Amino acid sequence: MLKRLLSPLYEFLKDSRAVGIVLLVCTILSLVAANSPYQAGYAQFWETAIHTPEGWHLPHSLLHWINDGLMVFFFFLVGMEIKRELTVGELSTIRKSLLPVLAALGGMLCPALIFAIFNAGTPHAHGWGIPMATDIAFSLGILSLLGKRVPVTLKIFLMALAIIDDLGAILAIAVFYTATLQLMWLLAAAGVMVALVLLNRFKVQRLVLYFIPGLVLWYCIYNSGIHATVAGVLVAFCIPLTKIADLIHNLHDPVNFIVMPIFALANTAIVFPPDPLLAFTSDVSYGILAGLVLGKPLGIFLFSFIAAKLKLAALPHHTTWAQLLGAGLIAGIGFTMSIFISTLAYKEPELQIISKMSVIAASLLAGIAGYIYLKIVRPRYPLTSN
């Protein structure tokens, strides 16, 4: 029984190392290409104009199509993961979900607060959402490298935390990183959403009947001013639970090995300034670095400790406080969502470069620190299997 309930989590963990490695390689390749003699052609490639029918308000460049269109599949997959965990998985009951929920809350609030402290009263203060996010693929990839030194329950805790973290980031994008709202398009989107909910309530099983309105929903949301990727999550929540497992299985590889690497290649094409170290001397970089490397573990550990002391939740089985702190360090790997929010928070190319470089540096520091720390920390029990 337990094995059947946890099998979706085991399936997710199985490929996490490969996904992280692919993303890392794509990031390195993109950084090298962007700072090579071919940098002009490489940058121009991502800005290639995409011509659309006259009168249709659609993304106008390859980069915009990747961030506003292709990434919808990533958010669709994340949305289905969230729905599955909320209904039948590790977040399906209050007792199961309370610790990762509170830990994720602390892991979002503390980094945002630290960023706000560094940037209070400056025009850059609205970048507070950048250090909030934890990258699922990279963080679980680091834990998988530790093998039997960490219990499976710690991996499950980190995955649940990262899923809640993603939900928080999605809400932040929808509420705080939205341009001027267009009421008519919002009303149209609401109408499509009602239709999708009714399909779900009447237990309609044909997925094409969800995907066609889903495309209309994406177009309406794109034109409403809210970031279009939110449509992926909304559609995911309407998909019948009986169809979610197969969809997650079928989309896992295309999203993680095609969509995510393309996103990494396009959004880490950062041309380093003549003195790269200067990028790390601004309030924005201080806020991101301190938020991810220090704020994440501090918030996760502090909120978890308070929850345990108040007897609201308990540590995962076979897990020590020292190991939970190590998971908090690894949760400082922001990458995908943090870079994505960087593109929304700042329109100035210079600030985007500073933000992205800071996210990459912070994620690298957090991953190395978390790996070394958990390598040193002694497990509570000898672990014979994972």
SELOTI-327818 format. One record per residue (C-alpha): x, y, z. Coordinates in steps of 0.5 Angstrom, whole numbers. Last residue first. Layout:
<recs>
+-------+-------+-------+
!     u !     v !     w !
+-------+-------+-------+
!     X !     Y !     Z !
...
+-------+-------+-------+
</recs>
This chain:
<recs>
+-------+-------+-------+
!     u !     v !     w !
+-------+-------+-------+
!    34 !     8 !    -2 !
!    37 !     2 !     2 !
!    41 !     0 !     7 !
!    41 !     7 !    11 !
!    45 !     6 !    18 !
!    41 !    11 !    22 !
!    42 !    18 !    25 !
!    46 !    20 !    19 !
!    52 !    24 !    20 !
!    53 !    30 !    17 !
!    60 !    31 !    13 !
!    56 !    29 !     6 !
!    50 !    33 !     8 !
!    55 !    39 !     9 !
!    59 !    38 !     2 !
!    52 !    38 !    -2 !
!    49 !    43 !     1 !
!    55 !    48 !     0 !
!    56 !    46 !    -7 !
!    49 !    47 !    -9 !
!    48 !    53 !    -5 !
!    54 !    56 !    -8 !
!    52 !    54 !   -15 !
!    45 !    57 !   -14 !
!    48 !    63 !   -12 !
!    52 !    64 !   -18 !
!    47 !    62 !   -23 !
!    42 !    67 !   -19 !
!    47 !    73 !   -19 !
!    49 !    72 !   -26 !
!    41 !    72 !   -28 !
!    40 !    78 !   -24 !
!    46 !    82 !   -26 !
!    44 !    81 !   -33 !
!    37 !    82 !   -32 !
!    39 !    89 !   -29 !
!    43 !    91 !   -35 !
!    38 !    89 !   -40 !
!    33 !    93 !   -37 !
!    26 !    90 !   -37 !
!    27 !    88 !   -30 !
!    22 !    84 !   -25 !
!    19 !    79 !   -31 !
!    26 !    77 !   -34 !
!    28 !    76 !   -27 !
!    22 !    72 !   -25 !
!    24 !    67 !   -30 !
!    31 !    66 !   -28 !
!    29 !    65 !   -21 !
!    24 !    60 !   -23 !
!    29 !    56 !   -27 !
!    35 !    57 !   -23 !
!    34 !    58 !   -15 !
!    38 !    53 !   -12 !
!    37 !    55 !    -5 !
!    33 !    49 !    -3 !
!    40 !    46 !    -3 !
!    42 !    50 !     4 !
!    35 !    48 !     6 !
!    36 !    41 !     5 !
!    42 !    41 !     9 !
!    38 !    44 !    15 !
!    34 !    39 !    15 !
!    40 !    34 !    15 !
!    42 !    37 !    21 !
!    35 !    37 !    24 !
!    35 !    30 !    23 !
!    31 !    25 !    19 !
!    30 !    18 !    20 !
!    22 !    19 !    19 !
!    21 !    27 !    17 !
!    21 !    32 !    23 !
!    14 !    33 !    26 !
!     9 !    38 !    25 !
!     4 !    42 !    29 !
!     7 !    40 !    36 !
!     9 !    48 !    37 !
!    16 !    46 !    38 !
!    16 !    42 !    31 !
!    12 !    48 !    28 !
!    18 !    53 !    31 !
!    23 !    48 !    28 !
!    20 !    48 !    21 !
!    19 !    55 !    21 !
!    26 !    57 !    23 !
!    30 !    51 !    18 !
!    26 !    53 !    12 !
!    27 !    61 !    13 !
!    34 !    60 !    15 !
!    36 !    55 !     9 !
!    33 !    60 !     4 !
!    35 !    66 !     7 !
!    42 !    65 !     7 !
!    44 !    62 !     0 !
!    38 !    64 !    -4 !
!    37 !    71 !     0 !
!    44 !    73 !     1 !
!    46 !    72 !    -7 !
!    39 !    75 !    -9 !
!    39 !    81 !    -5 !
!    47 !    82 !    -5 !
!    46 !    82 !   -13 !
!    40 !    87 !   -13 !
!    44 !    92 !    -8 !
!    50 !    92 !   -13 !
!    57 !    89 !   -13 !
!    56 !    82 !   -16 !
!    56 !    85 !   -23 !
!    62 !    88 !   -22 !
!    66 !    82 !   -21 !
!    64 !    81 !   -29 !
!    69 !    86 !   -31 !
!    68 !    87 !   -38 !
!    61 !    85 !   -37 !
!    59 !    78 !   -39 !
!    54 !    77 !   -44 !
!    49 !    73 !   -41 !
!    45 !    67 !   -46 !
!    42 !    64 !   -40 !
!    35 !    65 !   -42 !
!    35 !    62 !   -49 !
!    40 !    56 !   -47 !
!    36 !    55 !   -40 !
!    29 !    55 !   -44 !
!    31 !    50 !   -49 !
!    34 !    46 !   -44 !
!    27 !    46 !   -40 !
!    23 !    45 !   -46 !
!    27 !    39 !   -49 !
!    30 !    34 !   -43 !
!    25 !    36 !   -38 !
!    19 !    38 !   -41 !
!    19 !    32 !   -47 !
!    22 !    27 !   -41 !
!    16 !    28 !   -36 !
!    11 !    30 !   -41 !
!     8 !    22 !   -42 !
!     9 !    20 !   -35 !
!     6 !    27 !   -32 !
!     0 !    25 !   -38 !
!    -1 !    18 !   -35 !
!    -1 !    20 !   -28 !
!    -6 !    26 !   -29 !
!   -11 !    22 !   -33 !
!   -15 !    19 !   -27 !
!   -15 !    26 !   -24 !
!   -19 !    29 !   -29 !
!   -15 !    36 !   -32 !
!   -18 !    42 !   -29 !
!   -12 !    44 !   -24 !
!    -7 !    43 !   -30 !
!   -11 !    48 !   -35 !
!   -10 !    53 !   -29 !
!    -3 !    51 !   -29 !
!    -2 !    52 !   -36 !
!    -6 !    58 !   -36 !
!    -1 !    62 !   -31 !
!     4 !    61 !   -37 !
!     1 !    67 !   -40 !
!     3 !    72 !   -35 !
!    -2 !    77 !   -33 !
!    -3 !    83 !   -38 !
!   -10 !    80 !   -41 !
!    -7 !    79 !   -48 !
!    -3 !    73 !   -45 !
!    -9 !    71 !   -41 !
!   -14 !    71 !   -47 !
!    -9 !    67 !   -51 !
!    -7 !    62 !   -46 !
!   -15 !    61 !   -45 !
!   -16 !    60 !   -52 !
!   -11 !    54 !   -52 !
!   -14 !    51 !   -46 !
!   -21 !    51 !   -49 !
!   -17 !    46 !   -54 !
!   -13 !    42 !   -49 !
!   -19 !    41 !   -45 !
!   -24 !    38 !   -50 !
!   -18 !    34 !   -53 !
!   -17 !    31 !   -46 !
!   -23 !    26 !   -47 !
!   -25 !    24 !   -40 !
!   -31 !    29 !   -39 !
!   -32 !    28 !   -31 !
!   -38 !    33 !   -31 !
!   -35 !    37 !   -26 !
!   -28 !    37 !   -30 !
!   -32 !    39 !   -36 !
!   -35 !    44 !   -32 !
!   -29 !    47 !   -29 !
!   -26 !    48 !   -36 !
!   -32 !    52 !   -38 !
!   -32 !    56 !   -32 !
!   -24 !    57 !   -34 !
!   -26 !    59 !   -41 !
!   -31 !    65 !   -38 !
!   -26 !    67 !   -34 !
!   -21 !    68 !   -39 !
!   -26 !    72 !   -43 !
!   -27 !    76 !   -37 !
!   -20 !    77 !   -36 !
!   -19 !    79 !   -44 !
!   -25 !    84 !   -43 !
!   -21 !    87 !   -36 !
!   -14 !    88 !   -39 !
!   -10 !    89 !   -33 !
!    -3 !    93 !   -34 !
!     3 !    89 !   -33 !
!     3 !    83 !   -28 !
!     9 !    81 !   -24 !
!     5 !    82 !   -17 !
!    -1 !    78 !   -17 !
!     0 !    72 !   -23 !
!     8 !    72 !   -22 !
!     7 !    72 !   -14 !
!     2 !    66 !   -15 !
!     7 !    62 !   -20 !
!    12 !    63 !   -15 !
!     8 !    61 !    -9 !
!     6 !    54 !   -13 !
!    13 !    53 !   -15 !
!    15 !    53 !    -7 !
!     9 !    49 !    -6 !
!    13 !    44 !   -11 !
!    19 !    45 !    -8 !
!    17 !    44 !    -1 !
!    14 !    37 !    -3 !
!    20 !    35 !    -7 !
!    25 !    37 !    -1 !
!    20 !    33 !     4 !
!    20 !    27 !    -1 !
!    28 !    27 !    -1 !
!    28 !    28 !     6 !
!    24 !    22 !     7 !
!    29 !    18 !     2 !
!    34 !    18 !     7 !
!    40 !    22 !     6 !
!    47 !    19 !     6 !
!    45 !    13 !     2 !
!    46 !    17 !    -5 !
!    49 !    24 !    -4 !
!    48 !    25 !   -12 !
!    41 !    24 !   -11 !
!    41 !    30 !    -6 !
!    44 !    34 !   -12 !
!    39 !    32 !   -17 !
!    33 !    34 !   -12 !
!    36 !    41 !   -12 !
!    37 !    41 !   -19 !
!    31 !    39 !   -22 !
!    26 !    42 !   -17 !
!    29 !    49 !   -17 !
!    27 !    53 !   -11 !
!    24 !    60 !   -12 !
!    24 !    66 !    -7 !
!    30 !    69 !    -9 !
!    27 !    73 !   -15 !
!    21 !    75 !   -12 !
!    24 !    81 !    -9 !
!    25 !    84 !   -15 !
!    20 !    90 !   -14 !
!    26 !    93 !   -10 !
!    30 !    95 !   -16 !
!    28 !   103 !   -16 !
!    31 !   103 !    -9 !
!    27 !   105 !    -2 !
!    29 !    98 !     0 !
!    34 !    94 !    -4 !
!    38 !    91 !     1 !
!    32 !    90 !     6 !
!    27 !    88 !     1 !
!    32 !    82 !    -2 !
!    33 !    80 !     6 !
!    25 !    80 !     6 !
!    24 !    76 !     0 !
!    29 !    71 !     2 !
!    26 !    70 !     9 !
!    19 !    70 !     6 !
!    20 !    64 !     1 !
!    23 !    59 !     5 !
!    19 !    61 !    11 !
!    13 !    59 !     7 !
!    16 !    53 !     4 !
!    18 !    50 !    11 !
!    11 !    52 !    13 !
!     8 !    48 !     7 !
!    13 !    42 !     8 !
!    11 !    41 !    15 !
!     4 !    42 !    14 !
!     3 !    37 !     8 !
!     2 !    30 !    11 !
!    -2 !    32 !    18 !
!    -6 !    37 !    14 !
!    -8 !    31 !     9 !
!    -7 !    30 !     1 !
!     0 !    34 !     1 !
!     5 !    28 !     0 !
!     0 !    25 !    -5 !
!    -7 !    23 !    -7 !
!   -11 !    30 !    -8 !
!    -6 !    35 !    -6 !
!     0 !    31 !    -9 !
!    -3 !    30 !   -15 !
!    -6 !    37 !   -16 !
!     1 !    40 !   -15 !
!     5 !    35 !   -20 !
!    -1 !    37 !   -25 !
!     1 !    44 !   -24 !
!     8 !    43 !   -25 !
!     7 !    39 !   -32 !
!     2 !    45 !   -34 !
!     8 !    50 !   -32 !
!    13 !    46 !   -36 !
!     8 !    46 !   -42 !
!     7 !    53 !   -41 !
!    14 !    54 !   -42 !
!    14 !    54 !   -49 !
!     9 !    59 !   -50 !
!    11 !    66 !   -46 !
!    18 !    64 !   -45 !
!    20 !    60 !   -51 !
!    15 !    65 !   -55 !
!    18 !    71 !   -53 !
!    25 !    68 !   -54 !
!    23 !    67 !   -61 !
!    21 !    74 !   -62 !
!    14 !    77 !   -63 !
!     9 !    74 !   -58 !
!     2 !    74 !   -60 !
!    -3 !    80 !   -61 !
!    -7 !    77 !   -67 !
!    -9 !    83 !   -72 !
!    -4 !    81 !   -78 !
!    -2 !    74 !   -77 !
!     4 !    72 !   -74 !
!    11 !    73 !   -76 !
!    17 !    71 !   -71 !
!    23 !    75 !   -71 !
!    29 !    72 !   -69 !
!    31 !    75 !   -62 !
!    34 !    68 !   -60 !
!    38 !    68 !   -66 !
!    41 !    75 !   -65 !
!    44 !    73 !   -59 !
!    48 !    67 !   -62 !
!    50 !    72 !   -68 !
!    53 !    77 !   -64 !
!    56 !    72 !   -59 !
!    60 !    69 !   -64 !
!    67 !    71 !   -62 !
!    65 !    67 !   -55 !
!    62 !    70 !   -49 !
!    54 !    68 !   -51 !
!    57 !    62 !   -54 !
!    61 !    60 !   -47 !
!    55 !    62 !   -43 !
!    50 !    58 !   -47 !
!    54 !    52 !   -47 !
!    55 !    53 !   -39 !
!    47 !    53 !   -38 !
!    46 !    47 !   -43 !
!    51 !    43 !   -39 !
!    48 !    45 !   -32 !
!    41 !    44 !   -35 !
!    43 !    37 !   -38 !
!    46 !    35 !   -31 !
!    40 !    37 !   -27 !
!    35 !    33 !   -31 !
!    40 !    27 !   -31 !
!    40 !    27 !   -23 !
!    33 !    28 !   -23 !
!    31 !    22 !   -27 !
!    29 !    17 !   -21 !
!    26 !    22 !   -16 !
!    20 !    23 !   -20 !
!    18 !    16 !   -21 !
!    20 !    15 !   -13 !
!    15 !    21 !   -12 !
!     9 !    17 !   -16 !
!    11 !    11 !   -13 !
!    10 !    13 !    -6 !
!     2 !    11 !    -5 !
!     4 !     5 !    -9 !
!    10 !     3 !    -4 !
!     5 !     5 !     2 !
!     0 !     0 !     0 !
+-------+-------+-------+
</recs>
